[in-house]
Amino acid sequence: MSMTSKKRPILLSLIALLEMLTGLLVMLMGGLLVVLSFGLIGEDFNTLWEETFVDVFGVLFGVLAGAILFVGFLIFILGYGLWNLNYSAWIVTMILYSLNLLFTILNYEFYLAFIQTGSFGALWTPFITIVLFIYFLTIRDRFS
């Protein structure tokens, strides 16, 4: 970055670093699941049915693990884009927060049930999402 570029806010730096760390951890989990799925394929079992079932299950498990690995990569890229003040990363973040708010509103019975039982911990999710949504709206001019 040049000296004339805009500075990255500290909270945005923290969010971007946590996003990249989350992406790395999800990629690590996906990679471990891929390795585990390879261990399921080709194992020797007593019957042909068990062997076929485990091979099919291992392949499906491997596909799911690969999808988790890919999602982790996307999370890391999103965090990296936020770190570099990339406008497209801001747009994707706003879309994800909007979807989160939409699903929270559509699932209001879930939060209402927690409130009725006296458990207010479930209200942190929509509260934090709203706060971060407003925060990202206020720092929109930092992204280019």
C-alpha positions as CSV (number, residue, x, y, z in Angstrom):
1,M,0.0,0.0,0.0
2,S,1.2,3.5,-0.7
3,M,1.3,6.3,1.7
4,T,-1.8,7.9,0.1
5,S,-4.0,4.9,0.6
6,K,-6.6,4.8,3.4
7,K,-5.7,3.1,6.7
8,R,-7.4,-0.1,7.7
9,P,-9.4,0.3,10.9
10,I,-8.2,-1.8,13.8
11,L,-11.5,-3.6,14.2
12,L,-11.5,-4.5,10.5
13,S,-8.0,-5.8,10.9
14,L,-9.1,-8.0,13.8
15,I,-12.2,-9.3,11.8
16,A,-10.0,-10.0,8.8
17,L,-7.4,-11.9,10.8
18,L,-10.1,-13.9,12.6
19,E,-11.7,-14.7,9.2
20,M,-8.3,-15.9,7.8
21,L,-7.7,-18.0,10.9
22,T,-11.2,-19.5,10.6
23,G,-10.5,-20.3,6.9
24,L,-7.2,-22.0,7.8
25,L,-8.8,-24.1,10.5
26,V,-11.7,-25.1,8.3
27,M,-9.2,-26.1,5.6
28,L,-7.2,-28.1,8.1
29,M,-10.4,-29.9,9.2
30,G,-11.4,-30.5,5.6
31,G,-7.9,-31.9,4.8
32,L,-8.0,-34.2,7.8
33,L,-11.4,-35.5,6.7
34,V,-10.1,-36.1,3.1
35,V,-7.3,-38.2,4.6
36,L,-9.7,-40.0,6.8
37,S,-12.0,-40.7,3.8
38,F,-9.0,-42.3,1.9
39,G,-8.6,-44.6,4.9
40,L,-12.2,-45.8,4.5
41,I,-11.8,-46.7,0.8
42,G,-10.4,-50.1,0.1
43,E,-10.6,-51.6,3.6
44,D,-10.9,-55.4,3.8
45,F,-14.3,-56.5,5.2
46,N,-16.0,-59.8,5.6
47,T,-18.7,-59.5,3.0
48,L,-19.0,-57.9,-0.4
49,W,-21.9,-55.8,0.9
50,E,-19.8,-54.3,3.7
51,E,-17.0,-53.6,1.4
52,T,-19.2,-51.9,-1.2
53,F,-21.1,-49.9,1.4
54,V,-17.8,-48.7,3.0
55,D,-16.3,-47.8,-0.4
56,V,-19.4,-45.8,-1.4
57,F,-19.5,-44.2,2.1
58,G,-15.8,-43.3,1.8
59,V,-16.3,-41.7,-1.6
60,L,-19.3,-39.6,-0.4
61,F,-17.3,-38.7,2.8
62,G,-14.4,-37.7,0.6
63,V,-16.7,-35.4,-1.5
64,L,-18.1,-33.8,1.6
65,A,-14.6,-33.3,3.0
66,G,-13.5,-31.8,-0.3
67,A,-16.4,-29.4,-0.1
68,I,-15.4,-28.4,3.5
69,L,-11.9,-27.8,2.3
70,F,-13.2,-25.6,-0.5
71,V,-15.4,-23.6,1.8
72,G,-12.4,-23.1,4.1
73,F,-10.4,-21.7,1.2
74,L,-13.3,-19.3,0.3
75,I,-13.4,-18.1,3.9
76,F,-9.7,-17.5,3.9
77,I,-9.9,-15.6,0.6
78,L,-12.7,-13.4,2.0
79,G,-10.6,-12.6,5.0
80,Y,-7.6,-11.8,2.8
81,G,-9.8,-9.5,0.7
82,L,-11.0,-7.7,3.8
83,W,-7.4,-7.3,5.0
84,N,-6.5,-5.7,1.6
85,L,-9.6,-3.5,1.6
86,N,-11.0,-5.1,-1.5
87,Y,-14.4,-3.8,-2.5
88,S,-15.6,-7.2,-3.7
89,A,-14.8,-8.7,-0.3
90,W,-16.9,-6.0,1.2
91,I,-19.8,-6.8,-1.1
92,V,-19.6,-10.5,-0.3
93,T,-19.5,-9.8,3.4
94,M,-22.5,-7.6,3.2
95,I,-24.4,-10.3,1.2
96,L,-23.5,-12.9,3.8
97,Y,-24.6,-10.6,6.7
98,S,-27.8,-9.8,4.9
99,L,-28.5,-13.5,4.4
100,N,-27.7,-14.1,8.1
101,L,-30.2,-11.4,9.1
102,L,-32.8,-12.8,6.7
103,F,-32.5,-16.3,8.1
104,T,-32.6,-14.9,11.6
105,I,-35.8,-13.1,10.9
106,L,-37.3,-16.2,9.2
107,N,-36.3,-18.3,12.2
108,Y,-37.7,-15.9,14.9
109,E,-39.6,-18.8,16.6
110,F,-36.3,-20.3,17.6
111,Y,-35.2,-17.1,19.3
112,L,-38.6,-16.5,20.8
113,A,-38.5,-20.0,22.4
114,F,-35.1,-19.1,24.0
115,I,-36.5,-15.9,25.3
116,Q,-39.5,-17.6,26.8
117,T,-37.3,-20.1,28.6
118,G,-35.2,-17.3,30.0
119,S,-32.1,-18.1,27.9
120,F,-31.0,-14.9,26.3
121,G,-27.7,-16.3,25.0
122,A,-29.3,-17.1,21.6
123,L,-29.9,-13.3,21.1
124,W,-26.2,-12.7,20.7
125,T,-26.2,-14.1,17.2
126,P,-28.6,-11.5,15.7
127,F,-27.3,-8.7,17.9
128,I,-23.6,-9.3,16.7
129,T,-24.8,-9.7,13.1
130,I,-26.7,-6.4,13.2
131,V,-23.7,-4.6,14.9
132,L,-21.2,-5.9,12.3
133,F,-23.6,-5.1,9.4
134,I,-23.9,-1.5,10.6
135,Y,-20.1,-1.3,11.2
136,F,-19.4,-2.5,7.6
137,L,-21.9,0.0,6.3
138,T,-20.0,2.8,8.1
139,I,-16.6,1.8,6.8
140,R,-17.7,1.2,3.2
141,D,-15.6,4.2,1.9
142,R,-12.4,2.5,3.1
143,F,-12.8,-0.2,0.4
144,S,-11.7,0.4,-3.2
